[in-house]
Amino acid sequence: MKKLLGIVVLGLLLSGNVFAVEKFKFKYHIADNLAKEWVTEFNKIMNIVQEVMPINENTNSWVKRELNRMEPFNIYAWNRSKNPFKKFTKGKGSGVRSDSRGRWMQLDIKSSEKNHSYSVVVHEYFHVYQIALSEDKFFDRDTAKWLGEGGAKVLQEIYSNQYYGKDMLKKDIQKSERWSIKKVTKEPHLYEKHYSSPTKKGFDGNYTGSAFMVLALVNELKKNKISEEEAFELVFREFWVQRAKQPSGQLWQPAFKNTFGMSHDEFYERLSKYKRKDLKKILPSKTLKIQDIFS
């Protein structure tokens, strides 16, 4: 029996390449006008997020199709003072963009915003992760914007707190001049699309209002005796997995109910009870680590 077991183990070792998992490939295009310190930190961040939130051929069929294209996912990064990649990017600002050539990530870095210039890498990588998990059912046409942008905003601030000792969630949400708590709690459907998210004095609720909604959702899940880590995992990962299981053209609401055990209307009703003073109750724990969420 021991001899047979040894043969099986040896066979597995010799044929290890059969079980190898192909990783989603990225290609970095870094402008010379970015500081070496930023480039070093960028590489560190990408190593961390790919380890914690891996995208590989086992994710789903969309990822397999992307891998079969034999073309890496391009990331372009430059200092805002000059973009040498205008031929390959679209517009200003950081984000995940696409056109007839395919999809890419672009990082329009404002060097004076040190911590944000780092955490934005986490934000945009997370969008690629969401797209991969959901089989491309991520954008406004398929899924509520507040789940996508709000999730990315919250995650980047959890990362920032963990690795840099700073995050902007509390500061951003406390700025009443930037977003309206009344709009979020009374008209949450407005945050389901980028174009309908309310603006206030030049700022939109794209990130802050959406982040508040995500934090409120996590808080409601915790009321059901779900741990903080598990609640964030449901929002950051499981919802998108459930979204991928739905046929093309089906709305996002069934995936929401399947994941969170309540309909989106039920959540919106609960959200209507929140006040700005509830902020302190729903912020992530200072000790929370992204590895705890995606373990």
Secondary structure, 3 states (H helix, E strand, C coil): CHHHHHHHHHHHHHCHHHHCCCECCEEEEECCCCCHHHHHHHHHHHHHHHHHCCCECCCCHHHHHHHHCCCCEEEEEEECCCCCCCCCCCCCCCEEEEECCEEEEEEEECCCCHHHHHHHHHHHHHHHHHHHHCCCCCCCCCCCHHHHHHHHHHHHHHHHHHHHCCCCHHHHHHCCCCCCHHHHHHCHHHHHCCCCCCEECCEECCCHHHHHHHHHHHHHHHCCCCCHHHHHHHHHHHHHHHHHCCCCCCCCHHHHHHHHCCCHHHHHHHHCCCCHHHHHHHCCCCCCCHHHHCC
